[in-house]
Amino acid sequence: MIKLDKRLAAAAKMVRDGGVAADIGSDHGYLACYLAQNSICTSVYACDINAEPLERTRQTIAQYGLGDKVEVLLSNGLQALNNKHIDDIIIAGMGGELIAQIIEDAQWHHEEKTRFILQPMTKAERLRTWLYKNGFKIKAEHVVSCGRFSYSVMQAEYTGYVVDVSLKFAWTGLLWDNNSCDATQYLKHVFANIKKIADGTNDSAYIALVNELKERLELNG
């Protein structure tokens, strides 16, 4: 049986049962094959912009005998998925700005029935801001810690309502009231980044958020 790391396992938990999924940037194809092997999805598209990772994906598909459930597609973002029925689109392991660009370049998937499961490695604050400015809403958000790093995993869908989010929401999303150890570690990392910005720019909004985070995390000094 395929075992996923904590990041991909968190993404897999957000995929709806019984639908069709697409994994963008498939690498070895573990996530796509996991969804098929565990009958979470009836079929899965494993997509990548480069041929080499797709070859690794084909090897994983063959190893686990999933050729009837997982289809490999050479695709720049979501381009090869045009006119295909997709319930859940997973984009994990990329920067937040690249994830936003991939979604922006494929507006035919801006439908309420399609959900996006997003796991940014960096710039999560810019991805959250972009989502709301472009008519999306984050329905759920979790955080996972891998060693000294913590990552947000979001489930978003298109609503058509454009919202200007606060600086606080851009940086913390739905994690502000999450009291888990992983969320606390994530917010401490956010605090460190925001403090650097506040110290460097003397921006009042960032200074206020630093103080609010300091109180939230019960930090001294």
Long-range contacts (C-beta under 8 A, 24 or more apart in sequence): 1-37, 2-30, 2-33, 2-34, 2-37, 2-60, 2-64, 4-30, 4-31, 4-34, 5-146, 6-144, 6-145, 6-146, 7-92, 7-93, 7-119, 7-144, 7-146, 7-151, 7-153, 8-34, 8-92, 8-119, 9-144, 10-119, 10-142, 10-144, 10-153, 11-90, 11-92, 11-117, 11-119, 11-153, 12-40, 13-142, 14-88, 14-115, 14-117, 14-140, 14-142, 14-153, 14-155, 15-40, 15-41, 15-88, 15-90, 15-117, 16-87, 16-88, 16-115, 17-41, 18-42, 19-87, 19-88, 20-44, 20-45, 20-84, 20-85, 20-86, 20-87, 20-88, 21-45, 21-86, 21-87, 21-88, 21-89, 21-90, 22-46, 22-47, 22-78, 22-81, 22-84, 22-86, 22-88, 22-89, 22-90, 23-47, 23-90, 23-92, 24-48, 24-75, 24-77, 24-78, 24-89, 24-90, 24-91, 24-102, 25-49, 25-53, 25-91, 25-92, 25-93, 25-94, 26-53, 26-54, 26-57, 26-72, 27-53, 27-56, 27-57, 27-93, 28-53, 28-56, 28-57, 28-59, 28-60, 29-53, 29-56, 29-57, 29-58, 29-60, 29-61, 29-70, 29-72, 30-60, 31-90, 31-92, 32-57, 32-70, 33-57, 33-60, 33-61, 33-64, 33-66, 33-70, 36-66, 36-69, 36-70, 37-64, 37-66, 41-69, 41-87, 41-88, 42-69, 43-69, 43-70, 43-71, 44-69, 44-70, 44-71, 45-70, 45-71, 45-72, 45-73, 45-80, 45-81, 45-84, 45-86, 46-70, 46-71, 46-72, 46-73, 47-72, 47-73, 47-74, 47-75, 47-78, 47-80, 47-81, 48-74, 48-75, 49-74, 49-75, 49-76, 49-77, 77-101, 77-102, 77-105, 77-106, 78-102, 78-103, 78-105, 78-106, 78-109, 79-105, 79-106, 81-106, 81-109, 82-106, 82-108, 83-108, 86-114, 87-113, 87-114, 87-115, 88-114, 88-115, 88-116, 88-117, 89-114, 89-115, 89-116, 89-117, 90-116, 90-117, 90-118, 90-119, 91-116, 91-117, 91-118, 91-119, 92-117, 92-118, 92-119, 92-153, 93-119, 93-121, 94-120, 94-121, 95-120, 95-121, 95-122, 95-123, 96-120, 96-121, 96-122, 96-123, 96-124, 96-125, 96-126, 96-127, 96-128, 96-130, 97-123, 97-126, 97-127, 97-130, 99-127, 100-126, 100-127, 100-130, 100-131, 100-134, 103-134, 104-130, 104-134, 110-135, 110-158, 111-158, 112-157, 112-158, 112-159, 112-160, 114-157, 114-158, 115-139, 115-155, 115-156, 115-157, 116-154, 116-155, 116-156, 116-157, 117-153, 117-154, 117-155, 118-153, 118-154, 118-155, 118-156, 119-151, 119-152, 119-153, 119-154, 120-151, 120-152, 121-151, 124-152, 124-171, 124-173, 125-170, 125-171, 126-170, 127-154, 128-154, 128-165, 128-169, 128-170, 128-171, 128-173, 129-165, 129-170, 131-156, 132-162, 132-163, 132-164, 132-165, 133-162, 133-163, 133-164, 133-165, 134-162, 135-159, 135-160, 135-161, 135-162, 137-161, 137-163, 138-173, 138-174, 140-174, 141-173, 141-174, 141-175, 142-178, 143-175, 143-178, 143-180, 143-182, 143-183, 143-185, 143-186, 144-182, 145-181, 145-182, 145-185, 145-186, 149-189, 150-182, 150-185, 150-186, 150-189, 151-186, 152-186, 167-205, 167-206, 167-209, 168-209, 168-212, 171-209, 176-216, 184-217, 187-213, 187-216, 187-217, 188-217, 191-217, 191-219
